[in-house]
Amino acid sequence: MEVIEKTIACGRDTKFPLYGLGDIHLGVVHCDEDLVKEKVAEIKANPNALWLGMGDYADCITPSDFKRWEGKILAPWMRGNEDNIGPTQVEKVDEILSPIWDKCLGLIEGNHDDSIRKYTHYDFMKELLKKANRKHTVPYGGSSCFVRLNFKRTKFGARDVIIHARHGEGSARTSGARALAVLRMATSTVNAQITLMGHLHGQESPDIPQRLILRNGKIKSFDSIATMTGAWIKAYMQAVPPCYLERWGSPPSVLGCPRIVIEPFQERMTLEKCRRVQTL
């Protein structure tokens, strides 16, 4: 597990929208690249926006991965690059995310990012981090991480918000199973105000029982939010070869990603689901 720390100056009423951006799967025709670019523009437009990379930024499936490889579903810009999948896809990820590298808290590694390393010895995450860090500091988040956001207000002390995030695992197909997966993560031994989980392509956000804490001699409730972070890959598209979601009978992804609005000195967090209905 990695630890990422960031100190942010703010005012009493400043709001910070936080996005968990992952499961993009760039490189296949099913990826809704326009929707991803729309979200990038939204993040770029807000000076207080923050985002954490949740893994699987590109599809990263190569012919060596014979169980999952399907050349017919490559994005049009991948044609002619079938023998150069890793470098081509990492360039595209950088092209799309480069406007918001300065707002990135860190990049978690997904199973697709790791698979290409295993099958072809191409370290996708290492190359992506090189590009992200050309002008900005973007930490590596491992397969899971703690993020400590230390919000400071002049003469009025500071507030910490702790995030626990991981790409995730498993193959849950129902909403209830996905909600249970993120609930288990949020109520495990890790103690955090915000729990983020990707991989399962949903935006389930189960209620988390409030905890009690002692602060300055007073008992206060310890509020927390847990959510899955959505995805950007479609399924069951007409006149398009099926992606693995359709082949395996999985439900369509919940397109988009949730937004958590943090108001550190109001001690308030608000979860806003931002989902888009898939157009086939």
HELIX and SHEET records of a PDB file:
HELIX    1   1 GLU A   33  ALA A   45  1                                  13    
HELIX    2   2 GLY A   71  ILE A   73  5                                   3    
HELIX    3   3 PRO A   76  MET A   78  5                                   3    
HELIX    4   4 ILE A   85  LEU A   97  1                                  13    
HELIX    5   5 SER A   98  LYS A  103  5                                   6    
HELIX    6   6 ASN A  111  THR A  120  1                                  10    
HELIX    7   7 PHE A  124  ALA A  132  1                                   9    
HELIX    8   8 SER A  175  ALA A  186  1                                  12    
HELIX    9   9 TYR A  244  ARG A  247  1                                   4    
SHEET    1   A 5 GLU A   2  ALA A   9  0                                        
SHEET    2   A 5 SER A 144  LYS A 152  1                                        
SHEET    3   A 5 ALA A 158  ARG A 166 -1                                        
SHEET    4   A 5 ILE A 194  MET A 197  1                                        
SHEET    5   A 5 ILE A 225  MET A 228  1                                        
SHEET    1   B 5 CYS A 104  LEU A 107  0                                        
SHEET    2   B 5 LEU A  50  GLY A  53  1                                        
SHEET    3   B 5 PHE A  16  LEU A  21  1                                        
SHEET    4   B 5 ARG A 259  GLU A 263 -1                                        
SHEET    5   B 5 ARG A 268  GLU A 272 -1                                        
SHEET    1   C 2 ARG A 211  ARG A 215  0                                        
SHEET    2   C 2 LYS A 218  PHE A 222 -1                                        
SHEET    1   D 2 LEU A 255  GLY A 256  0                                        
SHEET    2   D 2 ARG A 275  ARG A 276 -1                                        
END                                                                             
